[in-house]
Amino acid sequence: MTVAALAVLAVGTYLMRLVPLMAHDRMSLSARTIRLVELGAVALLVALTATGTWFEGDAFAGWARPAAVLVAGVAAWKRLPFIVVVLLAAGTAAGLRLVGVP
């Protein structure tokens, strides 16, 4: 059963990526539809970031993780190199946990 489910998901993913390439010239979307798809992608990323920041499973993740995400957000906003953003966030979380902040 698991192999069949994985095969179906693999084929579905492949088709989801192939169909837009094949239908690009035959089909056009309105500017409003394109804008809604873009906003949907942004909303999905915000939701994933929020749940990953604040929750671990079904419990609160503690204050170190949101603080690290905040530091990373500010560093990215300041357009620091990606590796610096990651190191600042990891250092913030590690430092706060070292001093006892959950």
C-alpha positions as CSV (number, residue, x, y, z in Angstrom):
1,M,0.0,0.0,0.0
2,T,2.8,2.4,0.9
3,V,4.6,1.8,-2.4
4,A,1.4,2.4,-4.4
5,A,0.7,5.7,-2.5
6,L,4.3,6.9,-3.1
7,A,4.0,6.0,-6.8
8,V,0.7,8.0,-7.1
9,L,2.1,11.0,-5.3
10,A,5.3,10.8,-7.5
11,V,3.2,10.8,-10.7
12,G,1.0,13.5,-9.4
13,T,3.9,15.7,-8.5
14,Y,5.5,15.1,-11.9
15,L,2.3,16.0,-13.7
16,M,1.8,19.1,-11.6
17,R,5.2,20.3,-12.8
18,L,4.8,19.1,-16.4
19,V,1.3,20.4,-17.2
20,P,2.0,24.1,-16.9
21,L,5.0,23.7,-19.2
22,M,2.9,21.9,-21.8
23,A,-0.1,24.3,-21.5
24,H,1.8,27.5,-21.2
25,D,1.3,28.6,-24.9
26,R,-2.3,27.3,-25.1
27,M,-3.7,28.9,-22.0
28,S,-3.5,32.3,-20.5
29,L,-4.5,33.5,-17.0
30,S,-5.8,36.8,-16.1
31,A,-3.7,39.2,-14.1
32,R,-6.0,38.8,-11.2
33,T,-5.6,35.0,-11.2
34,I,-1.8,35.3,-11.3
35,R,-1.9,37.8,-8.5
36,L,-4.0,35.5,-6.3
37,V,-1.7,32.6,-7.0
38,E,1.3,34.8,-5.9
39,L,-0.5,35.9,-2.8
40,G,-1.5,32.3,-2.0
41,A,2.2,31.3,-2.2
42,V,3.2,34.1,0.2
43,A,0.4,33.2,2.6
44,L,1.5,29.6,2.6
45,L,5.1,30.6,3.4
46,V,4.0,32.9,6.2
47,A,1.9,30.1,7.7
48,L,4.7,27.6,7.5
49,T,7.1,30.1,9.1
50,A,4.7,31.0,11.9
51,T,3.9,27.4,12.8
52,G,7.5,26.3,12.6
53,T,8.5,29.3,14.8
54,W,6.0,29.1,17.5
55,F,5.1,25.4,17.8
56,E,6.9,22.1,18.2
57,G,4.3,19.4,17.7
58,D,1.3,20.6,19.5
59,A,3.1,22.6,22.2
60,F,4.8,26.0,22.4
61,A,8.4,25.8,21.2
62,G,9.8,28.2,23.7
63,W,11.2,31.7,23.4
64,A,14.6,30.9,21.9
65,R,13.2,29.9,18.5
66,P,11.0,33.0,17.9
67,A,14.0,35.2,19.0
68,A,16.2,33.4,16.5
69,V,13.7,33.8,13.7
70,L,13.4,37.5,14.6
71,V,17.2,38.0,14.4
72,A,17.2,36.1,11.1
73,G,14.4,38.3,9.7
74,V,16.2,41.5,10.7
75,A,19.5,40.2,9.2
76,A,17.7,39.2,6.0
77,W,16.0,42.6,5.8
78,K,19.4,44.2,6.1
79,R,20.5,42.0,3.2
80,L,23.3,40.2,4.9
81,P,24.6,37.1,3.2
82,F,22.6,34.0,3.7
83,I,25.3,32.2,5.7
84,V,25.5,35.1,8.1
85,V,21.7,35.1,8.5
86,V,21.8,31.4,9.4
87,L,24.7,31.7,11.7
88,L,23.2,34.6,13.5
89,A,19.9,32.7,14.0
90,A,21.6,29.6,15.2
91,G,23.9,31.5,17.5
92,T,20.9,33.4,19.0
93,A,19.0,30.2,19.6
94,A,22.0,28.4,21.0
95,G,23.0,31.4,23.2
96,L,19.5,31.7,24.7
97,R,19.3,28.0,25.4
98,L,22.7,28.1,27.0
99,V,21.5,30.7,29.5
100,G,18.4,28.7,30.2
101,V,15.7,30.3,27.9
102,P,13.6,27.4,26.6
